[in-house]
Amino acid sequence: MKVLVVGGGGREHAIIKKIKENKAVEQIFALPGNAGMSDDAVCVNIGAKEIDKIAEFACDNKIDYAVVAPDDPLVLGAVDALTEKGIPCFGPKANAAIIEGSKVFSKNLMKKYSIPTAAYEVFNDMEKALEYLETAPIPTVIKADGLALGKGVIIAMTRDEAKNAVRSMMEDKVFGKSGDNIVIEEFLTGPEVSVLAFTDGETLVPMVSSMDHKRAGDNDTGLNTGGMGTVAPNPYYTDDIAKECMETIFLPTMNAMNKEGRTFRGCLYFGLMLTPNGPKVIEYNCRFGDPETQVVLPLLKSDLLTVMQAVTNGTLKDTAVEFSDDSACCVIMASKGYPEAYEKGYELKIGESVKNDTYVAGAANKDGKLVTNGGRVLGVTAVAKDLKSAIGGAYEKVKEIEFANAFYRSDIGKRALKALEEK
């Protein structure tokens, strides 16, 4: 069986490693992949947004199954294009991927179907947005409507910060057309939880919850990043809260999308905040999270490819999806300066003992050597019986990886351990 995975980061590497466990898989292609995953997949220099080329490659190489992992190609219709060519595919079609592709759409969906989320207003006129901010409660949250590489959300602690955020999005176009429309919403407080879920539009199966660490520096300081590490499960996400989320958020979202004629089949990501007034949706993603995938998939006991095919075929209710009771921790190793300016091209050495647990996000081949080629270079994951051991194991594995200018947070999971102690 030949499998194609669209994307080139650590999330895709984690998906590829898990799919490889299926004995029917003979070959995996990554488009474009990166040099750090070349032991696990054949990397092909076709960009994730080159939809026509991806579909053409899939046909020419008689691909049996495709997985579209990143947000951009999903929103641009990669699954539609592959499906039209007769290639079975994991991921939502474009009309369902809009749940991430447009913040305005998702907020209006939640409002229409009474799914708990922050109060909000939508603006397409900068002057009206600025006028609204004169009296809006502060802090507030400013969101660009469209995709913005995970950077289109600004938490403004002062009125001036809020106004500057609006101007940067709507006037300076820092996120291009994604800032033509913006959402200004209520600032919520409480622990954040990420829950990924498999759904075929009829059945929804949540995966293990996780906790992301977005800030670049220890103790949640510094700039927001694409994620500096994750732990799973998230200790704040109790069985009672999980039940409440299923009843008030997860199933209502799946059903709402069906009613809108936008049936969602794939991985639906729920970014939640556990507020004093109950769980609320901060954001939806139309795909596996990165780096949440790097802690969630290592805990999956069932065969990933089989589950994905069940999602595609609409047979998820008849398919076992089991997760281990263990804990996992992923530490992201980045290039110094990330998420702003950073240097690349440094030799990257990954110890043999940790290769199986390392998910490479940014690497290239230079003169036969593996070198760094991105801000987030890789993530390394450890699985253990308890969270403390998983965290310790991940940091032990970090020692087996070398590249100049490396930096990483030293406190991944610290907040989760504190929450466990308080239970």
C-alpha positions as CSV (number, residue, x, y, z in Angstrom):
1,M,0.0,0.0,0.0
2,K,1.3,3.5,-0.9
3,V,0.5,6.4,1.3
4,L,1.0,10.1,0.7
5,V,1.2,12.7,3.5
6,V,0.9,16.3,2.7
7,G,3.1,18.6,4.9
8,G,6.6,18.9,6.1
9,G,6.8,19.5,9.8
10,G,7.0,17.7,13.1
11,R,3.3,16.9,13.1
12,E,3.6,15.2,9.7
13,H,6.7,13.2,10.9
14,A,4.6,12.0,13.9
15,I,1.8,10.9,11.6
16,I,4.2,9.2,9.2
17,K,5.9,7.2,12.0
18,K,2.5,6.1,13.3
19,I,1.2,5.1,9.9
20,K,4.5,3.1,9.3
21,E,3.3,0.7,12.1
22,N,0.7,-0.7,9.7
23,K,2.3,-3.7,8.0
24,A,0.3,-3.2,4.8
25,V,2.1,0.1,4.2
26,E,5.0,-0.4,1.7
27,Q,5.9,3.2,0.9
28,I,5.1,6.6,2.3
29,F,5.7,9.8,0.4
30,A,5.9,13.2,2.2
31,L,5.1,16.3,0.1
32,P,7.3,18.2,0.7
33,G,8.6,16.6,3.9
34,N,12.1,17.6,5.1
35,A,15.5,15.9,5.2
36,G,15.0,14.9,8.9
37,M,12.2,12.5,8.0
38,S,13.9,10.9,5.0
39,D,14.5,7.6,6.9
40,D,10.7,7.3,7.3
41,A,9.3,8.6,4.0
42,V,10.3,9.5,0.5
43,C,10.4,13.3,0.5
44,V,9.1,14.9,-2.8
45,N,9.8,18.6,-3.5
46,I,6.1,19.6,-4.0
47,G,4.8,22.3,-1.7
48,A,1.8,21.7,0.5
49,K,-0.1,24.4,-1.2
50,E,0.6,23.2,-4.8
51,I,-2.8,21.4,-5.0
52,D,-2.8,20.5,-8.7
53,K,0.7,19.1,-8.5
54,I,-0.2,17.1,-5.3
55,A,-3.2,15.5,-7.1
56,E,-1.1,14.8,-10.2
57,F,1.6,13.2,-8.2
58,A,-0.9,11.0,-6.4
59,C,-2.4,9.8,-9.7
60,D,1.0,9.2,-11.4
61,N,2.3,7.2,-8.4
62,K,-0.9,5.2,-7.8
63,I,-1.3,6.4,-4.3
64,D,-3.8,4.2,-2.3
65,Y,-4.5,6.7,0.5
66,A,-3.6,10.3,1.2
67,V,-3.4,12.4,4.5
68,V,-3.6,16.2,4.2
69,A,-2.2,17.5,7.5
70,P,-1.7,21.3,7.4
71,D,-4.4,24.0,7.5
72,D,-3.5,25.8,4.2
73,P,-4.0,22.9,1.8
74,L,-7.1,21.8,3.6
75,V,-8.7,25.3,3.3
76,L,-7.5,25.5,-0.3
77,G,-9.3,22.3,-1.2
78,A,-6.5,19.6,-1.4
79,V,-8.9,16.9,-0.1
80,D,-11.5,18.0,-2.8
81,A,-8.9,17.7,-5.5
82,L,-7.6,14.3,-4.4
83,T,-11.1,12.9,-3.9
84,E,-12.1,14.1,-7.5
85,K,-9.1,12.0,-8.8
86,G,-10.4,9.0,-6.9
87,I,-7.8,9.0,-4.1
88,P,-9.3,8.2,-0.7
89,C,-8.2,10.9,1.7
90,F,-8.1,11.9,5.4
91,G,-9.1,15.5,6.1
92,P,-12.1,17.7,5.7
93,K,-13.1,19.2,2.3
94,A,-12.7,23.0,1.9
95,N,-16.3,23.8,2.8
96,A,-15.7,22.1,6.2
97,A,-12.1,23.3,6.7
98,I,-13.6,26.9,6.8
99,I,-14.2,26.1,10.5
100,E,-10.5,27.1,10.9
101,G,-10.1,29.1,7.7
102,S,-12.5,31.8,8.9
103,K,-12.7,33.0,12.6
104,V,-15.9,34.9,11.6
105,F,-17.5,31.7,10.3
106,S,-16.6,29.7,13.4
107,K,-17.8,32.4,15.9
108,N,-21.1,32.9,14.0
109,L,-21.5,29.1,13.9
110,M,-21.1,28.9,17.7
111,K,-23.5,31.8,18.2
112,K,-26.2,30.2,15.9
113,Y,-26.0,26.8,17.6
114,S,-25.5,28.0,21.2
115,I,-22.0,26.5,21.6
116,P,-20.2,28.1,24.5
117,T,-17.6,30.6,23.5
118,A,-16.4,34.2,24.3
119,A,-18.7,37.1,23.5
120,Y,-17.5,38.9,20.3
121,E,-18.0,41.5,17.6
122,V,-17.0,41.3,14.0
123,F,-15.6,44.2,12.0
124,N,-14.6,44.9,8.4
125,D,-14.2,48.6,8.9
126,M,-11.1,49.8,10.9
127,E,-12.6,53.0,12.1
128,K,-15.6,51.2,13.5
129,A,-13.4,48.7,15.3
130,L,-11.3,51.5,16.8
131,E,-14.5,53.3,17.9
132,Y,-15.7,50.1,19.6
133,L,-12.4,49.7,21.5
134,E,-13.0,53.1,23.1
135,T,-15.5,51.4,25.5
136,A,-14.8,47.7,25.1
137,P,-13.7,45.8,28.2
138,I,-9.9,45.5,28.6
139,P,-8.0,43.1,28.3
140,T,-9.5,42.0,25.0
141,V,-8.6,39.6,22.2
142,I,-8.1,40.6,18.6
143,K,-8.2,37.9,15.9
144,A,-7.5,38.1,12.2
145,D,-10.3,36.3,10.4
146,G,-8.2,34.1,8.1
147,L,-5.1,31.8,8.5
148,A,-2.0,33.5,9.9
149,L,0.5,30.8,10.7
150,G,-0.9,30.6,14.3
151,K,0.1,34.3,14.9
152,G,-3.2,36.0,14.1
153,V,-4.4,36.3,17.7
154,I,-3.3,39.1,19.9
155,I,-4.2,39.4,23.6
156,A,-4.3,43.2,24.3
157,M,-3.8,44.2,27.9
158,T,-4.3,47.9,27.3
159,R,-6.6,50.0,25.0
160,D,-3.5,51.2,23.1
161,E,-2.3,47.7,22.5
162,A,-5.8,46.7,21.2
163,K,-5.9,49.7,18.8
164,N,-2.4,49.0,17.5
165,A,-3.4,45.3,16.9
166,V,-6.4,46.4,14.9
167,R,-4.3,48.9,12.8
168,S,-1.5,46.3,12.2
169,M,-4.1,43.8,10.9
170,M,-6.5,46.1,9.0
171,E,-4.2,48.9,7.9
172,D,-0.7,47.5,7.7
173,K,-2.0,44.1,6.5
174,V,0.6,42.2,8.5
175,F,-1.4,39.0,7.8
176,G,-2.4,40.0,4.3
177,K,-6.1,39.4,3.4
178,S,-6.6,37.4,6.6
179,G,-6.9,40.8,8.4
180,D,-9.6,42.2,6.1
181,N,-12.1,41.1,8.7
182,I,-11.4,40.8,12.4
183,V,-13.0,39.5,15.5
184,I,-12.8,41.4,18.8
185,E,-13.7,39.1,21.6
186,E,-14.1,38.8,25.4
187,F,-10.9,37.9,27.3
188,L,-11.5,34.6,29.1
189,T,-9.5,33.2,32.0
190,G,-8.8,29.6,33.1
191,P,-6.7,26.6,32.2
192,E,-6.4,25.9,28.4
193,V,-6.9,22.4,27.0
194,S,-6.4,21.0,23.6
195,V,-8.6,18.1,22.5
196,L,-8.2,16.5,19.1
197,A,-11.1,14.3,17.8
198,F,-11.6,11.9,15.0
199,T,-15.0,12.4,13.3
200,D,-16.7,11.1,10.2
201,G,-19.6,13.4,10.6
202,E,-21.8,10.8,12.4
203,T,-19.5,9.6,15.2
204,L,-16.9,11.7,17.1
205,V,-14.1,10.1,19.2
206,P,-12.0,12.5,21.3
207,M,-8.3,11.7,21.6
208,V,-6.2,12.1,24.8
209,S,-6.3,15.7,26.0
210,S,-3.1,17.8,26.0
211,M,-1.5,21.0,27.3
212,D,0.4,23.2,24.9
213,H,3.1,25.8,25.9
214,K,2.9,28.7,23.5
215,R,5.3,31.2,24.9
216,A,9.0,31.1,23.9
217,G,10.5,31.4,27.4
218,D,10.3,29.7,30.7
219,N,7.3,30.5,33.0
220,D,5.3,31.5,30.0
221,T,7.3,34.6,29.1
222,G,8.3,36.0,25.7
223,L,6.5,35.9,22.4
224,N,3.9,33.5,21.3
225,T,5.2,30.7,19.1
226,G,3.7,27.7,17.2
227,G,4.3,25.8,20.4
228,M,7.4,25.0,22.5
229,G,6.2,21.7,24.0
230,T,3.2,19.6,25.1
231,V,2.1,17.1,27.7
232,A,-0.7,14.6,27.7
233,P,-3.1,14.0,29.3
234,N,-4.0,17.5,30.6
235,P,-4.6,17.2,34.3
236,Y,-7.2,20.0,34.3
237,Y,-9.4,18.0,31.9
238,T,-11.3,15.7,34.3
239,D,-13.8,12.9,33.3
240,D,-16.7,15.3,34.3
241,I,-15.4,18.1,32.2
242,A,-14.9,15.7,29.3
243,K,-18.5,14.5,29.6
244,E,-19.7,18.2,29.6
245,C,-17.6,19.0,26.6
246,M,-18.9,16.1,24.6
247,E,-22.5,17.2,25.4
248,T,-22.2,21.0,25.0
249,I,-19.3,21.4,22.5
250,F,-18.1,18.4,20.6
251,L,-21.3,16.7,19.4
252,P,-23.1,20.1,18.9
253,T,-20.2,21.3,16.7
254,M,-20.3,18.1,14.6
255,N,-24.1,18.4,14.2
256,A,-23.9,22.1,13.5
257,M,-21.6,21.5,10.6
258,N,-23.9,18.8,9.2
259,K,-26.9,21.1,9.4
260,E,-24.9,23.8,7.5
261,G,-24.2,21.2,4.7
262,R,-20.5,21.2,5.7
263,T,-20.0,17.7,7.1
264,F,-16.6,17.5,8.7
265,R,-14.6,14.3,8.2
266,G,-11.1,14.3,9.6
267,C,-9.4,15.5,12.8
268,L,-11.3,18.3,14.5
269,Y,-9.3,20.2,17.0
270,F,-11.0,21.9,20.0
271,G,-9.0,24.7,21.7
272,L,-10.8,25.0,25.0
273,M,-10.6,27.3,28.1
274,L,-12.0,25.9,31.3
275,T,-13.6,29.2,32.6
276,P,-15.3,29.7,36.0
277,N,-18.5,29.5,33.9
278,G,-17.6,26.2,32.3
279,P,-15.7,25.0,29.2
280,K,-15.7,27.4,26.3
281,V,-14.3,27.2,22.8
282,I,-11.3,29.5,22.1
283,E,-10.7,28.2,18.6
284,Y,-11.3,25.3,16.2
285,N,-8.6,23.8,14.0
286,C,-9.5,21.6,11.0
287,R,-6.5,19.3,11.5
288,F,-4.1,17.7,13.9
289,G,-2.4,20.3,16.2
290,D,1.3,20.8,16.2
291,P,3.0,19.9,18.6
292,E,-0.1,18.3,20.3
293,T,0.1,15.4,17.7
294,Q,3.6,14.5,19.0
295,V,2.2,13.6,22.4
296,V,-1.2,12.3,21.4
297,L,-0.3,9.8,18.7
298,P,2.4,8.0,20.7
299,L,-0.4,7.2,23.2
300,L,-2.7,5.7,20.5
301,K,-2.8,1.9,20.8
302,S,-5.1,1.4,17.8
303,D,-3.7,1.4,14.3
304,L,-3.8,5.0,13.0
305,L,-4.2,4.2,9.3
306,T,-7.2,1.9,10.1
307,V,-8.9,4.7,12.1
308,M,-8.2,7.3,9.4
309,Q,-9.7,5.0,6.8
310,A,-12.8,4.5,9.0
311,V,-13.2,8.3,9.1
312,T,-13.0,8.5,5.3
313,N,-15.4,5.6,4.8
314,G,-17.9,6.7,7.5
315,T,-17.4,3.6,9.6
316,L,-15.9,5.2,12.7
317,K,-18.7,3.9,15.0
318,D,-17.6,0.3,14.1
319,T,-13.8,0.9,14.7
320,A,-11.9,0.6,17.9
321,V,-10.0,3.7,19.0
322,E,-8.0,3.0,22.1
323,F,-5.4,5.1,23.9
324,S,-2.9,4.1,26.6
325,D,-3.3,5.2,30.2
326,D,0.4,6.4,30.1
327,S,1.6,10.0,30.0
328,A,3.7,11.8,27.3
329,C,5.8,14.9,27.1
330,C,7.3,16.6,24.0
331,V,10.0,19.2,24.3
332,I,10.5,21.4,21.2
333,M,14.1,22.3,20.3
334,A,14.2,25.6,18.4
335,S,16.8,27.9,16.8
336,K,17.9,30.8,19.0
337,G,15.9,33.9,18.1
338,Y,12.7,32.0,17.1
339,P,9.9,33.1,16.6
340,E,11.7,36.2,15.2
341,A,15.0,36.2,13.3
342,Y,17.1,33.1,13.6
343,E,20.1,31.5,11.9
344,K,20.0,28.1,10.2
345,G,22.3,25.7,8.4
346,Y,23.9,24.2,11.6
347,E,24.8,20.5,11.6
348,L,22.1,18.5,13.4
349,K,23.0,15.3,15.2
350,I,20.3,13.1,16.6
351,G,21.5,10.2,18.8
352,E,20.5,6.7,17.6
353,S,18.8,5.9,20.9
354,V,16.3,8.8,20.4
355,K,15.6,8.7,16.7
356,N,12.4,6.8,17.0
357,D,11.0,9.4,19.4
358,T,12.2,12.5,17.5
359,Y,9.9,14.4,15.1
360,V,11.9,16.7,12.8
361,A,10.2,19.9,11.7
362,G,13.0,21.9,10.1
363,A,16.0,20.2,8.6
364,A,17.8,20.1,5.2
365,N,20.6,18.1,3.6
366,K,23.8,20.0,3.0
367,D,26.9,18.2,1.6
368,G,25.5,14.9,2.9
369,K,24.9,16.2,6.4
370,L,21.7,17.0,8.2
371,V,21.4,20.7,9.0
372,T,18.9,22.9,10.8
373,N,16.4,24.7,8.4
374,G,13.7,26.3,10.5
375,G,12.7,28.0,13.7
376,R,11.3,25.0,15.4
377,V,13.8,22.3,14.5
378,L,12.4,19.2,16.1
379,G,10.4,17.8,19.0
380,V,11.4,14.9,21.2
381,T,8.8,12.8,23.1
382,A,9.0,10.4,26.0
383,V,6.1,8.2,27.2
384,A,6.0,6.9,30.7
385,K,3.6,5.5,33.3
386,D,3.2,9.0,35.0
387,L,3.7,12.6,33.9
388,K,6.7,13.3,36.0
389,S,8.6,10.4,34.5
390,A,7.6,11.4,31.0
391,I,8.8,14.9,31.5
392,G,12.1,13.6,32.9
393,G,12.4,11.2,30.1
394,A,11.9,13.9,27.4
395,Y,14.6,16.1,28.9
396,E,17.0,13.1,29.1
397,K,16.4,12.6,25.3
398,V,17.1,16.3,24.7
399,K,20.7,15.6,25.8
400,E,21.1,13.2,22.9
401,I,20.5,15.9,20.3
402,E,23.0,18.5,19.2
403,F,23.0,21.6,17.1
404,A,24.5,25.1,17.5
405,N,22.2,27.8,18.6
406,A,19.7,25.4,20.1
407,F,17.3,26.6,22.7
408,Y,14.3,25.0,24.5
409,R,12.1,25.7,27.5
410,S,13.2,24.0,30.7
411,D,9.8,23.9,32.3
412,I,7.5,22.0,29.9
413,G,4.9,20.2,32.1
414,K,5.7,22.2,35.2
415,R,2.3,23.7,35.4
416,A,0.7,20.3,34.7
417,L,2.6,18.7,37.6
418,K,1.5,21.5,39.9
419,A,-2.1,20.9,38.9
420,L,-1.7,17.2,39.7
421,E,-0.3,18.1,43.2
422,E,-3.3,20.3,43.9
423,K,-5.8,17.6,43.0
